[in-house]
Amino acid sequence: MMLTEPGQQSSTTTLPDSTEELTAYIQRLSEERDGIQRDIDVHTTTLKREGNVGMNGALIDEEQYPRNDIDLVAVRTARNQVICLTNDMRDVMGKIEDALTKLHENTRTGTGVQVAPVPVARPCRPPFLRVNGVLPGSPADEVGLQDGDLVCQLGSLHKDNFSRLADVAEVVRLGVNKAVPLKIKRGDATFTRALKPRTWAGRGVLGCNVVELTQ
């Protein structure tokens, strides 16, 4: 379950010092992350049920009247919740990244009590996008993306709620200058990154292309 209300940023927390405490802290954050994702899935299911309007589908008809074939209140509420929960997800992912960095530093230097590594990510959902054309020095390059990587999740998007590449563009647009949770499959390995779309010296805000996987 979420530890904060949707959209509410958690207060800054000092990271634990020992490896054992860091491991427990990461586990708690991982449970919070999974709870947020379950809540996002509930609201994205609503958007799919209501004419598959997604986050940017039109709510008015061709004559500029409110659509009467969908529940507008439900759609607006779901969209707002997805935005708020995605912000919560970014906050939690940032904390996980910080804690992992310190955990790895402890392991490298021998600081704290040594324990078995903690799994911080559950197995990926099936991938739905393939990365190609990663440009050197780009935001995608900085988080280690490589041509051929398979995207299992990008922000609130995953295989079950993805319908078109415009969904990806919307998640990226909303995520400019923010940390967007990204789950990648590369061969038999899976990993999580915090991708930050931003203006850089090259083209676009990611510095890579993604293509839809086809069966």
C-alpha positions in Angstrom: 0.0 0.0 0.0 1.1 3.6 -0.5 2.7 5.3 2.4 1.7 8.8 1.2 -1.5 10.3 -0.4 -1.5 10.4 -4.2 0.7 13.2 -5.4 2.0 14.0 -1.9 5.8 14.0 -1.8 7.4 12.2 1.1 9.6 14.2 3.4 13.4 13.9 2.9 14.7 10.9 4.8 18.2 10.3 5.9 19.5 7.0 4.6 20.4 4.3 7.1 24.1 3.7 7.6 24.4 -0.1 7.9 23.9 -2.5 5.0 21.4 -4.5 7.0 19.2 -1.4 7.6 19.6 -0.3 4.0 18.4 -3.7 2.8 15.3 -3.5 5.0 14.7 0.1 3.8 14.9 -0.9 0.1 12.5 -3.8 0.8 9.9 -1.4 2.3 10.3 1.0 -0.6 9.9 -1.9 -3.1 6.6 -2.8 -1.4 5.5 0.8 -1.6 6.4 0.9 -5.3 4.4 -2.2 -6.0 1.4 -0.8 -4.1 1.5 2.4 -6.2 1.8 0.3 -9.4 -1.3 -1.7 -8.4 -3.2 1.6 -7.9 -2.0 2.9 -11.3 -3.2 -0.3 -12.9 -6.7 0.2 -11.4 -7.0 3.7 -12.9 -5.5 2.8 -16.3 -8.0 -0.1 -16.5 -10.8 2.5 -16.0 -9.4 4.6 -18.9 -9.2 1.5 -21.1 -12.8 0.5 -20.2 -14.1 4.0 -21.0 -13.5 3.9 -24.7 -9.8 3.4 -24.4 -9.4 7.2 -24.1 -6.0 6.9 -22.3 -4.4 10.0 -20.9 -5.0 12.3 -23.9 -8.0 11.0 -25.8 -10.7 13.6 -26.7 -13.5 14.2 -24.2 -15.6 16.1 -26.6 -17.2 15.0 -29.8 -16.9 16.5 -33.4 -19.6 19.1 -32.5 -17.6 20.2 -29.5 -20.0 18.8 -27.0 -19.0 16.6 -24.0 -19.0 12.9 -25.1 -22.0 10.9 -23.9 -20.5 7.5 -24.6 -18.1 7.6 -21.7 -18.2 8.5 -18.0 -16.4 11.8 -18.1 -16.2 12.1 -14.3 -14.6 8.7 -14.1 -12.1 9.5 -16.9 -11.1 12.8 -15.4 -10.7 11.3 -11.9 -8.6 8.3 -13.3 -6.4 10.7 -15.3 -5.7 12.8 -12.3 -4.9 9.8 -10.1 -2.5 8.4 -12.7 -0.6 11.7 -12.8 -0.5 11.9 -9.1 0.5 8.3 -8.6 3.2 8.5 -11.3 4.7 11.4 -9.4 4.7 9.2 -6.3 6.3 6.5 -8.3 9.1 8.8 -9.4 9.7 9.8 -5.7 9.9 6.2 -4.6 12.1 5.2 -7.5 14.5 8.1 -6.7 14.8 6.9 -3.1 15.4 3.3 -4.2 18.2 4.5 -6.6 19.8 6.5 -3.7 19.6 3.6 -1.3 21.0 1.2 -3.9 23.9 3.5 -4.5 24.7 3.6 -0.8 24.2 -0.1 -0.5 26.7 -0.8 -3.3 29.1 1.7 -1.8 28.9 -0.2 1.6 29.5 -3.5 -0.2 32.5 -2.1 -2.0 34.1 -0.5 1.1 33.1 -3.1 3.6 31.0 -0.7 5.6 28.2 -2.1 7.8 26.9 -5.6 8.3 27.1 -7.7 5.1 24.0 -9.5 4.1 22.7 -11.2 1.0 21.7 -8.8 -1.7 18.0 -7.9 -1.7 16.0 -8.2 -4.9 14.4 -4.8 -5.4 12.5 -5.6 -8.6 10.1 -8.4 -9.3 10.2 -10.1 -12.7 9.3 -7.8 -15.6 6.0 -7.8 -17.3 6.3 -8.9 -20.9 8.1 -6.3 -23.0 6.1 -4.1 -25.4 8.8 -1.8 -26.9 12.3 -2.2 -28.3 15.0 0.5 -28.0 17.1 1.5 -31.0 19.2 4.4 -32.1 20.7 5.4 -28.7 22.7 8.5 -29.2 26.0 9.1 -27.3 25.6 11.6 -24.4 21.8 11.5 -24.5 19.6 11.0 -21.5 19.0 7.4 -22.7 22.7 6.8 -23.0 23.4 8.2 -19.5 21.2 5.6 -17.8 22.9 2.8 -19.8 20.2 2.0 -22.4 21.5 0.0 -25.4 20.1 -0.8 -28.9 17.9 -3.9 -28.6 16.9 -3.4 -25.0 13.3 -4.4 -24.4 11.0 -2.1 -22.4 8.8 -3.8 -19.9 7.5 -0.6 -18.3 7.9 3.1 -18.9 6.3 5.3 -16.2 2.7 4.0 -15.8 2.8 2.2 -19.2 3.1 -1.5 -19.6 2.0 -4.2 -22.1 -1.5 -4.5 -20.6 -2.4 -0.8 -20.9 -0.3 0.2 -23.9 -2.3 0.8 -27.1 -0.2 3.1 -29.4 3.1 5.0 -29.6 1.3 8.2 -28.8 1.0 6.8 -25.2 4.8 6.8 -25.0 5.0 10.3 -26.3 2.5 11.5 -23.6 4.4 9.8 -20.8 7.7 11.3 -22.0 6.1 14.8 -22.3 4.7 14.7 -18.8 8.0 13.4 -17.5 10.3 16.1 -18.9 12.9 17.0 -16.2 11.5 14.3 -13.9 12.7 10.8 -13.1 10.5 8.3 -15.1 10.6 4.7 -13.8 11.9 2.4 -16.5 12.1 -1.4 -16.5 14.3 -3.0 -19.1 15.0 -6.6 -20.2 18.3 -7.4 -21.8 18.9 -11.0 -22.6 18.1 -12.9 -19.4 18.7 -9.9 -17.1 16.2 -7.3 -16.0 16.9 -4.0 -14.4 15.3 -0.7 -13.3 16.4 2.8 -14.1 15.2 6.3 -13.5 15.1 7.9 -17.0 15.0 11.7 -17.0 13.7 13.2 -20.3 15.3 16.6 -20.9 16.7 19.0 -23.4 20.2 18.1 -24.4 22.7 18.9 -27.2 21.0 16.4 -29.6 17.6 15.7 -31.0 14.5 15.1 -28.8 14.4 14.7 -25.0 15.4 11.0 -24.8 18.1 10.6 -27.5 16.8 7.2 -28.7 13.9 5.7 -30.6 11.5 3.0 -29.5 9.5 0.7 -31.7 6.4 -1.3 -30.8 7.0 -5.1 -30.5 4.9 -7.2 -32.7 3.9 -10.8 -32.0 
